[in-house]
Every structure is written in structure tokens, then in C-alpha cells.
Amino acid sequence: MRSAWLATALLVAATPVSPASIFVASQGASQLARIDTGTNTVTATTQVQTGPAAVAADARGRLYLSHPDASAITIVEGETARVLKRLTYKGQAFGIAADPLGRFVYVGDWTTGRVSRLSAETGAVEGVVAVGKDPANLVLDRAGRIWVADRESHQVSVIDAARMERVATIAAGEAPFALCLSPSQNRLYVANVRSNDLTVIDTAALKVVATVPVGAMPYGVATSADGARILVSNQHAGTVTILDANSLTLTDTITVGRYPEGIVVADARAYVANWFSDDVSVIDLATLRETGRIKVGAGPRNLGIGQTGEAGR
């Protein structure tokens, strides 16, 4: 169902963004909320287009949101929580990744099985490459490769971003959805929604090195800052699974809110978007305990970490 764009953005409590700010995309509320990790409070909310799905950030402090039902991309300045641009995209934009310098945005089209490179300035399509069915999430590495979770093709596509050419496909589990690179980027972790496991890929060899069982319906994956732990949010289980990254064994399971999906790590804490309980769980990575929940707009599904220092320049 297609929905009209909102004509204006509603900005609430626009305080300066801290070096560690979490941004939460709430699908039901059509809202982007900013959480300050120092106080674990919402410091700004911005109304965006209908049903934001995925969030990406560049190194200039800008956030990019995909809107599958609005055929659009929204660009938000993290420091002010102000909508900068609304780009039209002729397709069903879902997975999204941002060029660190803010020149391009890469968009996975859910219905056509392709990834497009758009100008972040104009929205013009500058390159297109075919991938698998239902490209769910994208991540861009430092080597200039885009990793794409092709959900209904049960694979990961690897794209050379400069040439916009697919250079490899790697089999994953059933219905791969979320992706996360290790801090060294030597491994890619892939959460497989229907096979309830995690595929571990060697990014140099482009080969699967392990498949590890996790919880029911894994929808998000992140790592600790040192890469020693892998965190997987399990939607149907209402938990976060903690794995040792070296041994790939399960060490802990933490109960969070209802239907957890997106997960990110900042300041020795993990933040988990709980779709059905309209809040964000905060997990202390030292004690591996949920220490609180932060209320946000209806239907939070994805998270991003904002950068500071170059916003708006």
C-alpha cells in the first residue's frame, strides 16, 4: 500500500547530538527518535515519511532512511534532527547503505531484486546491479564492497561498489536478513530468519566458515566493540543470544522486549528495538543484563548510530 509523503517534519527538543547517539526508526509512528547514550533518554523525535524500514549513517552525521511504501529515501541531519532531503526512488526501497562521505546512497529494491546507487544530492540513479530475490539489508565495507542479504534467494551477494558489479554470491541459511561485519571486517555475520541460525563468512576467502544455531527468528546482529562477542536478537523468542566470536559458542541468553529486531552496540551497551513493545532495551555488556527500556514511537524496528563533527558541512 502506497502512502503520501508528509509535507513537513515535526521536530521536538532539538538538542545537540552527543558522540554516542542512537537513532531509532519506528515504522508504525513514521518517526525517527534520537537517544542520548549518556542519559539513555530520547532527546529528539522527527516525523518522517510513512513506514521507515532501514537506517544507515555516513561519517558526516547524516542518517538515511528507506521507506518501502512511500518509494522514497529520507536524509536527516543527526546533530539537529532536521530532515534535509526527501529523495524519490522508483521502486520499493528497503535495505540501505551510505557512502561514508555522503556522496551516494545504496538501495536494495525489495520487489525487483536489484541494488541501485543514488546521488545523495539529487536522488539520480547512477548505477544498478541485479542481485537475488528480496534484498533485505545492505552493509558497505572499507574495501568498497556492498554485502547484500538476498532473503528469498538464501544467499549473500557481494557487489563492487565502484563498478556496481556483482562479484560473488555466497550461500547462507534460510531467509538471511540482518548483516554485521566484525570490527576488523574479516568476518561477516548473517542472521537467517527461518533457519534460526547465524552464517559466518570469511570476507577474504568469500566462503562460509560456520553455521551456528541461535534463537527463534533472528532479525538483528551486532558485535561488541572489540569483536569478542556476537549479539543476535531473536524476534519470536524475545531474547538476545550472546556468542563468543572465537569459539562461536553460545554463552548467554538475555530476555528483552516483545519481538526484538534491530540491535546496535555503543558505549559498552547494546540497544535493541522491540517492535511490539514500542521500546528499546538497554543491555550492559559488562554484566550481560538488561538494565532498562526506553519508550519510543510505535513499531520500532531498526537502529543506527550517528556520528558527529562533520554534520551539515
C-alpha positions in Angstrom: 0.0 0.0 0.0 1.5 3.3 -1.1 1.2 6.3 1.2 1.6 10.0 0.6 4.7 11.8 1.9 4.3 14.0 5.0 4.5 17.6 3.9 6.7 18.8 6.8 8.9 17.4 9.5 7.9 17.9 13.2 11.0 18.5 15.3 10.8 18.1 19.1 13.5 19.1 21.6 16.3 19.6 19.1 19.3 19.4 21.4 22.9 18.9 20.1 23.7 15.3 19.3 26.3 13.6 21.6 29.2 11.5 20.2 27.2 8.4 21.0 23.6 8.8 19.8 21.3 6.0 18.8 18.7 6.7 16.2 15.5 4.6 16.2 13.2 4.2 13.2 9.7 3.5 14.3 7.6 2.0 11.4 4.2 2.5 13.0 4.8 6.1 14.2 6.7 7.1 11.0 9.2 8.6 13.3 13.0 8.8 13.9 13.9 9.1 17.6 17.3 10.1 18.9 18.6 8.5 22.2 21.5 10.1 24.1 23.5 7.2 25.5 24.8 9.3 28.4 21.4 9.6 29.9 19.5 6.9 27.9 16.7 9.3 27.2 15.0 10.4 23.9 16.3 13.9 23.1 14.6 14.5 19.8 11.9 13.0 17.6 11.4 13.7 13.9 8.4 12.8 11.9 9.4 11.3 8.6 7.7 9.6 5.6 5.4 6.6 6.0 6.9 3.4 7.5 10.7 3.8 7.7 12.3 0.4 7.4 16.1 0.6 7.4 18.6 3.1 8.7 22.2 3.9 7.6 24.6 6.6 8.7 27.5 8.3 7.0 30.6 9.9 8.6 29.2 13.4 8.2 26.5 12.8 10.8 23.6 12.1 8.4 21.0 9.4 8.7 19.4 7.7 5.7 16.0 6.0 6.0 14.3 3.8 3.4 10.5 3.8 3.0 9.2 0.7 1.1 5.7 2.0 1.0 6.5 5.6 0.1 9.0 5.0 -2.8 11.4 7.3 -1.1 14.6 7.9 1.0 14.7 10.5 3.8 18.0 12.1 4.8 18.2 13.5 8.3 20.9 15.6 9.9 21.7 13.9 13.2 23.0 17.0 15.0 19.8 18.9 14.6 17.4 16.0 13.9 16.2 18.0 10.9 15.0 16.5 7.6 17.4 17.6 4.9 16.0 15.9 1.9 13.4 13.5 0.6 14.6 11.6 -2.4 12.2 9.8 -4.7 13.0 6.2 -5.6 11.0 4.4 -8.3 10.7 1.1 -6.5 10.3 -0.5 -3.1 13.4 0.8 -1.2 14.3 -1.5 1.7 17.9 -2.3 2.5 20.1 0.8 2.6 23.8 1.7 3.0 25.5 5.1 2.8 28.8 6.2 1.3 30.9 7.5 4.3 31.5 10.8 2.6 27.8 11.3 1.9 28.1 11.3 -1.9 25.9 8.2 -2.6 23.3 6.0 -1.0 22.9 2.4 -2.0 19.4 1.0 -2.0 18.1 -2.6 -2.2 14.8 -2.9 -4.1 12.6 -5.5 -2.4 10.4 -6.2 -5.5 12.9 -6.1 -8.4 15.9 -7.8 -6.9 18.4 -5.1 -7.6 20.7 -2.6 -5.8 20.9 0.9 -7.1 23.4 3.7 -6.4 21.8 7.0 -6.0 23.2 10.5 -5.8 22.7 11.7 -2.2 22.3 15.2 -3.6 19.7 14.7 -6.3 18.5 11.1 -6.0 19.5 10.4 -9.6 20.3 6.7 -10.2 24.0 6.3 -11.1 24.2 2.6 -11.3 22.1 -0.6 -11.0 23.1 -4.2 -10.4 20.9 -7.3 -10.2 21.1 -9.4 -7.0 18.9 -12.1 -5.6 15.2 -12.1 -4.5 14.1 -9.6 -1.8 17.4 -7.9 -0.9 16.7 -7.3 2.8 19.8 -5.5 4.2 23.0 -4.0 2.9 26.4 -3.2 4.5 29.3 -1.4 2.9 32.8 -2.4 3.9 36.1 -0.4 3.9 37.2 -2.2 0.8 34.3 -0.7 -1.2 32.2 -3.9 -1.3 28.5 -4.0 -0.6 27.2 -7.1 1.1 23.5 -7.9 0.4 21.3 -10.3 2.3 19.1 -11.8 -0.5 16.4 -13.1 1.7 14.4 -15.3 -0.7 17.4 -16.5 -2.6 19.0 -17.7 0.7 22.3 -16.1 -0.2 24.6 -13.1 0.2 25.5 -11.1 -2.9 28.8 -9.2 -3.0 29.0 -6.0 -5.1 32.0 -3.9 -6.1 30.5 -0.5 -5.3 32.8 1.4 -7.6 31.8 -0.7 -10.7 28.4 -1.6 -9.5 29.0 -5.1 -10.4 28.2 -8.3 -8.5 31.5 -10.2 -7.9 30.3 -13.1 -5.8 27.3 -15.0 -4.3 27.6 -17.0 -1.1 25.0 -19.5 0.1 23.6 -18.6 3.5 20.9 -20.2 5.7 17.1 -19.9 5.1 16.0 -16.3 4.6 19.0 -14.3 5.5 18.0 -10.8 6.8 20.4 -8.9 9.0 24.1 -8.4 8.4 27.1 -7.3 10.5 30.8 -7.0 9.8 33.3 -7.7 12.6 35.4 -4.7 13.7 38.3 -6.0 11.6 35.9 -6.8 8.8 37.5 -10.2 8.3 34.1 -11.8 9.0 30.5 -11.1 8.0 27.7 -12.4 10.3 24.4 -13.2 8.7 21.2 -13.8 10.7 18.9 -16.3 8.9 15.3 -15.7 9.9 13.7 -19.1 9.0 16.6 -21.5 9.8 17.2 -19.9 13.2 20.9 -19.7 12.8 23.9 -17.4 12.0 26.1 -17.9 9.0 29.7 -16.8 9.5 31.5 -15.8 6.3 35.3 -15.2 5.7 35.3 -11.9 3.8 38.7 -12.5 2.2 38.0 -16.1 1.0 34.3 -15.4 0.3 33.4 -18.7 2.0 31.2 -19.8 4.8 33.3 -20.9 7.8 30.5 -21.8 10.2 26.8 -22.0 10.8 25.7 -21.5 14.4 22.2 -22.1 15.9 20.7 -19.1 17.7 17.2 -18.3 18.9 13.8 -18.3 17.1 13.6 -15.8 14.2 16.9 -13.9 14.4 16.3 -10.4 13.0 19.3 -8.4 14.1 23.0 -8.9 14.6 25.8 -6.8 16.1 29.2 -7.2 17.7 30.9 -5.8 20.8 33.4 -3.0 20.1 36.3 -5.4 20.5 34.7 -8.0 18.3 34.9 -10.7 21.1 31.1 -11.1 21.3 28.4 -11.5 18.7 24.9 -10.4 19.7 21.8 -11.7 17.9 18.2 -10.5 18.5 15.6 -13.3 18.2 12.2 -11.9 17.3 9.9 -14.8 18.2 12.0 -15.8 21.3 12.1 -12.2 22.7 15.7 -12.7 23.5 19.3 -11.7 22.6 21.7 -14.5 22.1 25.4 -13.9 23.0 28.1 -15.8 21.2 31.8 -16.0 21.8 33.3 -14.8 18.5 36.4 -17.0 18.7 34.7 -20.3 19.6 31.3 -19.5 18.1 29.6 -21.0 21.1 26.6 -19.6 22.9 27.5 -18.1 26.3 24.3 -16.2 27.4 20.7 -15.5 26.6 19.1 -12.3 27.7 15.3 -11.6 27.8 14.3 -8.3 26.2 11.0 -6.8 25.0 8.5 -8.2 22.6 9.6 -9.0 19.0 13.2 -7.6 19.1 14.6 -6.7 15.8 17.4 -4.1 15.2 20.4 -4.2 17.5 23.5 -1.9 17.8 26.3 -1.5 20.2 27.6 1.8 21.6 29.5 2.8 24.8 29.7 -0.8 26.2 26.0 -1.2 25.9 23.7 -2.9 23.4 20.4 -1.3 22.3 17.6 -3.4 20.9 14.5 -2.2 19.1 11.4 -4.1 20.4 8.8 -3.9 17.7 5.8 -5.0 19.6 6.5 -3.3 23.0 7.4 0.1 21.5 10.6 0.5 23.3 14.4 0.0 23.2 16.1 -2.4 25.6 19.4 -1.4 27.1 21.9 -4.2 27.8 25.0 -3.7 29.9 27.7 -5.7 28.1 29.8 -6.0 31.3 27.1 -7.8 33.3 25.1 -9.1 30.3 21.8 -7.8 31.9 19.0 -5.7 30.6 19.3 -2.5 32.6 16.3 -0.6 31.3 13.9 0.1 28.4 13.4 3.4 26.6 9.9 4.2 25.3 9.8 5.3 21.6 7.2 5.7 18.9 5.0 2.8 17.8 6.7 -0.1 16.0 10.5 0.4 16.4 12.3 -1.9 14.0 15.7 -0.6 13.2 18.6 1.4 14.7 21.5 3.4 13.6 24.5 5.1 15.3 25.0 8.8 14.5 28.4 10.4 14.0 29.4 14.0 15.0 31.8 16.6 14.0 31.1 16.9 10.3 27.3 17.2 10.3 25.9 19.6 7.8 29.4 20.5 6.4 
